[in-house]
Amino acid sequence: MKKTRLVVGLVLTCLAALPVALSPLRAADRPNFVLLMGDDHGWEETGYNGHEFLRTPVLDRMAASGLRMDRFYAAHPSCSPTRGSVLTGRHPVRYGTFAPNWSMRPEEITVAHVLRDAGYATGHFGKWHVGTVKAGSPLNPGAMGFDEWLSHDNFFELHPTLSRNGGPPERFEGESSAIVVDETIRFIEQSSEAGKPFLAVVWFGSPHEPYSGLEEDLALYDELPSKYANRMVPLTSNETGQQIERPLGDVLRERYAEITAMDRAIGTLRDYLDGAGLRENTLLWYNGDNGTPRSGLAETPLRGLKGTMYEGGIRVPGLIEWPARIPERRTTDVPAVTSDILPTLAALAGQPAPDRPLDGIDLEPLIDGRMTKRPAPIFFWSFDTGVLAGRDHDPWIDPALQVGTTPLVKLMNGIATRNFENFRYPAVDAQDFGGARVMLHDDYKLVVDGSGGSGAELFDLRTDAAESRDLAAVETDVLQDLRQRLRAWQESVLQSLTGADYR
């Protein structure tokens, strides 16, 4: 008997070491994946979350038929870092994506790598913003696991200029969300004809400012309340690319038109999947990349806005629609985050997650209704890049490869394209633990340096989603425990930042 058990054990061990082809999921059984992301789309800006004016009928239908995640978070209160978290399942500080226009590192393993190695067709469409999309870039979508792409280094408006598979930028006439969805549909058709499951990552340029919209969408918001007309907000001029101030009412009309157009494009994609017989086994996941910016903030029950670690900066719309596994509407308040996307999709495709520190978890039990409490905390951190001033840091990537090519309306340093940076970080420094940071565990949320002079704040989100009652002076044991665990996590992150995970 002992010998038999030994032989069986050796056989099982050898089978575990065989290539991906022996995955328990046959290719025909694997789900398709479509990841959709709005740019600067805040939690409150949907009809299903009770917005008084916005019309988002498609997102509302998704919320009424799929899994509505009422406490879904972006891993960072700004765009490039959050996008890195979607791709890697890791917090962006681990690989130096500190803020917008800080790139990823080529050594990162993405969800596209994982799924392409498992036989999936992989495509990226729209905003990239974790490096340049041009040919030769070690960080273009092709280098990071995508078979094809029609992408932009940053965001885009009506009539966008995009790069196809790293080629010279081309101008596309039309509404930008419709353009990227049409390209996505073309990719899905080709993948289906080839008999391959697919991963389509669709990152819209909307509703990031500067705002613009089609007349049919603008007309929906002609009657916004007059109270918004007297508030001036800063944003980019579509004419000059420079910052100006305009009445909030006019700005909201254009912003809401963009959101409605994006919503309609998502509807076009859903209708296509339905007509092609693909919707049943396609997981469609929508979320924002950070909270609402100042230029688009009207009314919200949440504290803070884009760029802050309060709920208004990091809580975003989160929806999963997948008829085969989510046959009827469900709503959950279990916290989830963009870093959960890679480990979840890897598990659903029957593939192992990358063997390095991950910050996300597999949400398959949540999708199936078996997770009622998150088993691990969520951490957030806005690394204080000011501490890098004056230090000698070698670039991680040749700066010439970090020079962008796809123009946008908003100028930066007088140019219409974006350049990226990422530096080598040779050793952990004691001064590098600063910056706004958060630990979210159960119903408690620890916020450290969330605003000037705020120190450590503690909130119970179950009873205080508006973060109006600081419990730090009352729940001292909880405060101390969370602070210690947050510091330990930061130590792990800074070790990753040195490049230790790649050795």
Buried (B, 14 or more C-beta within 10 A) or exposed (E): EEEEEEEEEEEEEEEEEEEEEEBEBEEEEBBBBBBBBBBBBBBBBBBBBEBEBBBBEBBBBBBEBBBBBBBBBBBBBBBBBBBBBBBBBBBBBBBBBBBBBBBBBBEBBBBBBBBBBBBBBBBBBBBBBBBBBBBEBBBBBBBBBBBBBBBBBBBBBBEBBBBBBBEEBEEBEEBBBBBBBBBBBBBBBBBBEEEBBBBBBBBBBBBBBBBBBBEEBBEBBEEBEEEBEEBEBEBBBBEEBEBBEBBBBBBBBBBBBBBBBBBBBBBBBBEBBEEEEBBBBBBBBBBBBBBBBEBBBBEBEBBBBBBBBBBBBBBBBBBBBBBEBBEEEBEBBBBBBBBBBBBBBBBBBBBEBBEBBBBBBBBBBBBEEEBEEBEEBBBBBBBBBEBBEEEEEEEBBEEEBBBBBBBBBBBBEEEBBBBBBBBBBEEBEEEBBBBBBBBBBEBBBBBBBBBEEBEBBBBBBEEBBBBEEBBBEEBEEBBEBBBEBBEEBBEBBBBBBBBBBEE
